[in-house]
Amino acid sequence: MNAKISFEGNEYEFPVVEGSEKEFGIDISKLRGTTGGLITLDRGFKNTGSCESAITFLNGEEGILRYRGYSIEELAEKGSFLEVAYLLIFGELPTKTELEKFHKDIKAESHVDEEMKKILDGFPKSAHPMGVVSSLTSALIAFNPSSVNVESEEDMYNAIVKLLAKFPVICSWALRKSKGHPLDYGDNSLGYVENVLKMMFKKPNEDYKIDPVIASALNKLLILHADHEQNCSTSTVRIVGSSHAGLFASISAGVSALWGPLHGGANQAVIDMLEGIKADGGDTKKYMAKAKDKEDPFRLMGFGHRVYKNFDPRAKIIKKSADEVLGNLGVEDPVLDIAKGLEKEALEDDYFVKRKLYPNVDFYSGIIYRALGIPTNMFTVMFALGRLPGWIAQWREMRLKKEPIGRPRQIYTGENLREMKDIDNR
Ligand code: CMC
């Protein structure tokens, strides 16, 4: 199968690559060479496939999301976060023995060098946890300096395990620092998700009892966030890693990319928005009008998606889970009603219908995080915790496939050659 491009009277043919779900892409890797300089221009990469990947399948028109062929609905219903992490990274669901070994290896690495505390001490208490997490992830390189030999399966495995072990410690430290709580290393007798909760919430003078409703809700949220193919932060991880920068450096860059309000930062922005609407009297119609007004920079946060032009399947699961979790915990949150009101109005509104804008993963997730006792400025950190296996899986796939360094081209639109005038004559 080929596709033809004609330019200045010449015709060129390029092979078309077919994916396992009948998706097609024109392979233009020889475009520049054969045409003598022609490139493609695709702002925001809306039509550009940067790689072939066997990890996550997403069909935005039909609202389908699958990790390694398993539907997100089934994984969220039956899976544990750690087995989903294993699935994403290594390609198959683990056996019982494989999962036990994986967890045991992670536990063996779940300490963070005491000297990392000095770096954390340098941050003000008011620092945003995402900035702290990104910096500390990068700082981990100094304490784990040997670079990963990607030719060695063992080396690769050890680096992955280290990161899965230490990242939650760092995330919980960011929270504890902001609350003024002493740092905690968790408890290796607990499950991965339960340990995350304990590291975050244990007070120095009290036991921390794991609430199964909270642990199960967090498990589900982490699974739902675990991968989403070539999104902004994942593409960042791949492109940084493509220069053969180390795994920790690549992930630290991914955390920074995730922070933005158009990406993972939207979960915090949604709650801030809903709180703002509540404080302003709860008039959802006023905010709907603002979202539609092109002169107004306000956007309905948690709505719209680059790829989903239908319901984000994660949002459907999360909305149901929000009702269950709040009900089980006996939490009443007035912003849940505001969110449901906004959703109803948007789904019936011409502006949103025409542009195929539906609630995304971030629309209801913040309401659950809040019910679990997680502060608003930690929401995006929770997203990062969930996305970590996806970033690792994508980085591993990219390195194993020996992908070339990522280096896009551009169309230059600046000045033509000119002479540098003496400073007195400018
Ligand atoms: N509120 C109002 N209008 C919107 C919204 C919104 N949330 N999202 C898109 N639009 C409009 C946009 O103004 C444009 O209108 P027009 O065609 O008249 O110019 C049209 O819909 C297409 O939007 P776009 O910005 O060109 O689409 P995009 O694919 O570049 O952006 C997006 C996708 C997610 C950045 C955008 O929908 C948005 O800003 N949403 C709010 C932020 C948000 O919730 N982000 C989380 C994404 S899901 C988590 C993750 O990153 O994985």
Residues whose N, C-alpha, C, O or C-beta is under 5 A from the ligand:
A	BS01	CMC	P261 L262 H263 G264 A266 A291 R299 L300 M301 G302 F303 G304 H305 R306 R355 N360 V361 D362
